[in-house]
Amino acid sequence: MTGFAVEMRGISKAFDTVTVLSEVDFAVRHGEVHALAGENGAGKSTLMKILQGIYELDSGTIEVDGRPVRLGSPQAARAAGIGMVFQEFSLVPTLTVAQNIFLGSEPRGRTGLIDDRAAERRSAEVFADMGVSVDPGRTVASLSTAYWQLTEIAKALAQDARVLIMDEPTASLAKHEADALFELIDRLKVRGIAVIYISHRMEEVYRIADRITVLRDGRWVLTESLAEITPPQIVEAIVGRRLEAQLTYTDRGDAGETLLEATGLRAGGRVRDVSFRLRAGEILGLAGLMGSGRTELARCLFGIDRLDAGEVRLRGTRVDLSSPGAAIAAGLALIPEDRREQGLVLDHSVRDNLLLPLLGRLRRGPVLSDAAGRRLSQELLERFSVKVADPARPVRLLSGGNQQKVVIAKWLGTDPDVLIMDEPTAGVDIGTKSEILDMIRGLADAGKGVLVISSELPELLAVSDRVLVLRDGTVHRELHRRDIPSEEALQLAVQGVS
Amino acid sequence: MTSSTATAPALLARLGAFDWRRYIIYIGFVAVFLLFSILLRNDGFLSSGNLLNIGRQTATITVIAVAMTFVIASAEIDLSVGSVAGLASVCAAMAVAQWGLLAGIVAGLAVGALIGAINGGLVSVLQIPSFLVTLGMLGIASGVAMWITNSAPQPILSSTFNLVFGGGNLGPIPGLIVWSLLAVALGAVVLAKTRFGRQVLATGGNRTAAEFTGVNTRAIKFKVLLLSGTVAGLAGMLYAGRLETGRFQWGAGDELSAIAAVILGGTSLFGGSGSVVGTMFGALLIGLINNGLILAGLDTSQQQVVRGGIIILAVALARRK
């Protein structure tokens, strides 16, 4: 048996009072591809950020090549031989491939000036070792994204990385590019390089990985050789036994008349042909892998991206989707995917954020009424039980869960007919999550149509009356909730297996 | 623990939590004012004549800086205001000479509004950074002003124009100060208390989130630059009225003083927050320092050094995080 390239033992980490990792063990052998699996929020990315020196661990030990290390900074982690292939690429597009590879560790000539030619020569050697051909003298911007990834890998290898972390590396790759990547990973294995492979795609995990570790709710669940575990066993380990109460679906009876009708929607390259109906009082779930067009569909339904074809009708009237303002006026609302970037002005107060879509209602003549604003924001906060000590304080000081509730409350103030929620519980704690799910059910009970986009299937199953499975920009399956026997069944539909 | 000992630390904690950085401009203003009052007490610093003089000298900058507060709060910049003021002053003067008082006023404002609209259009429709658009416009406006006047001063003989725009007094108060107080009052209400002001702050604070909330951020950016150009036109007329001449040099370099006043006043250079009253005190602080340094007998070169140092120090102290 070979030794461990990385061994993490008893790793715990909490942010403020929220424990995100508790006593996690994780070890990767030399020359092994080790898959790391778990739902969003299971602790995968926190664990990897600790390994990269971005977060400091609260307790536990890390050994690299059998030597205990302290990874207090990204530099320390890199020096210890940990390399990361970023999901969002960390390259400077205007520099050449070689300049990117040696960014910060540029080879110098005798004069002390940077020797670009030496950098290109050494880059070419790294690429030759990898068995791929990339011209190191070209600027990164002139290459396709598949080559960006190769450059990322070369960058890590040039820094003598012994462990590579790959987070959803195939998300932006075409099929043949992904195959080339797998061949490259096989070659890296032979050289004794350990690869930590994070992916939601089961087929890939079986194709490339030797062993798998599953995390759930910040805890280690299992580590097993892939030869000895079946896909349903993995799914069960990922899903676990739920806190049944909050995630149980109750049939809410038949919904009302058709509220929203979308026909033949096409936008950009990602939404290719989508048609669906949403009834009053109905919760429609939207499932699909990353890149299936989920978020892009939400964006064009809300007038952020222009539709290339198709139309949307609300109660039979065609909706003007030329801008978010027009969509709001028609009675739509979007709870966006990224609350910090898209949902909130973080430095502004809770109250100002809540009132931003409602300013028209606060006008008394030309000026806004402070008293009316205070009343309205207080009412919204109470109605949705957002715990805020002082609504005049910046929203950035709130917890993720409360921030998300502010985003939702902000939209409910406009009293929309249709709500589109993109990952409404991403990054919120379990308690808030069930409150948000209750909020969603309450909205539907009040006769609104709710479109919930989520990569967390249990959540979709807990609220949706119907589920659309999106794949490659089209509706791949449409399932009634009562026809979905289990989460595994939905998972298989999303993976495109069934 | 008794209740009396419990309240003392609570009080201390509250004092510790007091965010003095937010009020640094007011603290700084009072500190510099007191300092000069003591050091320059024999040089006539506190005489009402001198204090009104400070107000008069900072008035035009204040007017420009009020509009600049909106521009910077929306995360844009307008470098053309100084030369727009110069161009507006000559256009107003020429129109007064040609067609009379009313035409002069319309010309001054229209030139400012036109340039503001061009700036705003290029920034919001073509998405060119305002830094570049207004840097180019700085040259264009002052070039046009020199061109149409052959670089010659344009005297204004309409005493009404001169009286209204900065030459006259309202009771004991110089007209220029009345104009600047008017601008500050109006600007403060609009930024803090109207839908437009709120949308300006939201656009500057997080453009994506504002856009997702239905704010037409392009329209906002257009409007703030239109406002800034128009107000710069007004400022040009204030120069013209007070000096009874239109001249292309009027206002040259004012963009930098106005930006400094805005930043000193606590508006974030990156947008999202802003205070018009703070801006006024920022402009007054700069005027105060100028005045004090002159009274202290420093020559122009030394004044520039000291003024620059004080501005950097104040901004450094006001920096958050």
Boltz contact constraints between the chains, C-beta under 6 A:
constraints:
  - contact:
      token1: [A, 324]
      token2: [B, 212]
      max_distance: 6.0
  - contact:
      token1: [A, 324]
      token2: [B, 214]
      max_distance: 6.0
  - contact:
      token1: [A, 325]
      token2: [B, 214]
      max_distance: 6.0
  - contact:
      token1: [A, 325]
      token2: [B, 216]
      max_distance: 6.0
  - contact:
      token1: [A, 328]
      token2: [B, 214]
      max_distance: 6.0
  - contact:
      token1: [A, 336]
      token2: [B, 212]
      max_distance: 6.0
  - contact:
      token1: [A, 341]
      token2: [B, 208]
      max_distance: 6.0
  - contact:
      token1: [A, 342]
      token2: [B, 208]
      max_distance: 6.0
  - contact:
      token1: [A, 342]
      token2: [B, 209]
      max_distance: 6.0
  - contact:
      token1: [A, 342]
      token2: [B, 212]
      max_distance: 6.0
  - contact:
      token1: [A, 343]
      token2: [B, 209]
      max_distance: 6.0
  - contact:
      token1: [A, 344]
      token2: [B, 209]
      max_distance: 6.0
  - contact:
      token1: [A, 345]
      token2: [B, 202]
      max_distance: 6.0
  - contact:
      token1: [A, 345]
      token2: [B, 205]
      max_distance: 6.0
  - contact:
      token1: [A, 345]
      token2: [B, 206]
      max_distance: 6.0
  - contact:
      token1: [A, 345]
      token2: [B, 209]
      max_distance: 6.0
  - contact:
      token1: [A, 347]
      token2: [B, 205]
      max_distance: 6.0
  - contact:
      token1: [A, 347]
      token2: [B, 272]
      max_distance: 6.0
  - contact:
      token1: [A, 348]
      token2: [B, 205]
      max_distance: 6.0
  - contact:
      token1: [A, 356]
      token2: [B, 202]
      max_distance: 6.0
  - contact:
      token1: [A, 356]
      token2: [B, 213]
      max_distance: 6.0
  - contact:
      token1: [A, 357]
      token2: [B, 213]
      max_distance: 6.0
  - contact:
      token1: [A, 357]
      token2: [B, 214]
      max_distance: 6.0
  - contact:
      token1: [A, 359]
      token2: [B, 195]
      max_distance: 6.0
  - contact:
      token1: [A, 359]
      token2: [B, 198]
      max_distance: 6.0
  - contact:
      token1: [A, 367]
      token2: [B, 193]
      max_distance: 6.0
  - contact:
      token1: [A, 367]
      token2: [B, 194]
      max_distance: 6.0
  - contact:
      token1: [A, 368]
      token2: [B, 193]
      max_distance: 6.0
